[in-house]
Amino acid sequence: MIANNLISFEPTHPGELLLDELQCRELSQAKFASQIGVKPSLLNEIIKGKRSVNAEMALLFEAALGISANIWIKLQNEYNLQKAKSDASFMSRLAAIRRIAAVL
């Protein structure tokens, strides 16, 4: 039997995975930021989930870490979708649009 009242997990921002990768490689955020030519504060905002991983940043990560830019972009897109789906107000808006579209 499957429960219908399950609360979904909190999506994982790609910055969390980047932090794990840096720790595994024993790289500090400051050193990594210097290697890829960005401000440490910008990198820290990504790691804390306050800033998204865009295409340029994904390419920088790929060059420095050898992890495909496509992976970083897909992780960010999945995070964005999960955040949108967890927004009750937005989901109500989608449901209303679907009801209108079904009539047409």
N, C-alpha and C positions, 0 to 999 in steps of 0.2 A: 504494500500500500504506500502510495506517495502522498506526502503531506502537501497541501496547497498553501499553507501559510509560512513557507520557508522564506527567510530573509536572505537576499543574495549577499555574497561576500563583497568586501570593498575592493574595487579593481586596483590592480597594481600599476603604478605609473612607471614608465621605462627608466626614470631616474633612480628608482630603487634598485633596479637590475644593474644599472650602470655603477652604482655605489658598490654592490656586491662584486662586480667585475674588478673594480679598482682595488678593493680590499684583497681579493684573491691574488692580484698581481703586486700587492704591496706598494701601490701607487697612491700618493696623497692627492687630494683634490687640487691643491695648489700646483703641484708638479704636473699633473695631467693637463690642467688649464693652460699652463705655460707651454706644454708640448703641442697643444692644438691651437694655440694662439688666441685664446679667449680670456676674458676677465674671470678670476676665481669666483666672483659674486654671481656671474651669469651661470657658471657651471653648478654652483651650489643651489641656485634657484631651480635648475632642472632636477637635480638630485632630490630636492625637497618637494618636487611635484608642483612647484609654483609657476613653472614655465614649461611649455611643450617642446618636444624634440621636433625641429623642423628639418627639411631636406638638407640644408647646408650643415646643420649640426650632425645629422646622421652620417653624412659623408665624412665629416671630420672624425667621428667615432670609428667609422670603418677604416680610415687610413691609419689611425693610431692603434686600434685594438684588433683589427682583422675580422671584425664582426660586421656582416653585410649591412649596408645602409637600409636595405629593404626590411631587415628584421626590426631595426629601430623604428622605422616608419609604421610597420604593421603593429608593433607594440603600442605606439602612440595612438593609432587609429582605433585599436581595440579598446584601449583605455577611454578614449573619447566616447565611443559607442556605449560602453558600460555605464559611464557617468550619465549620459543622456537618458539611458533606459532606467536609471535609478531615480530620476527626477519625476516625481509623481505629477507635478503640474504639467510638465512637458508631455508625459504619457497621456494625460487627459486630453490635451490639445490634439495629439495624434489620433486618439480614439474618435474625437469629434470630426476630424478631417476624414477619417476612414468611413464614418457613418454617412457623411455627405457624399463622398466618392462612390459608395455602394449604391446610392439612389440614382446616380447619373448613369 
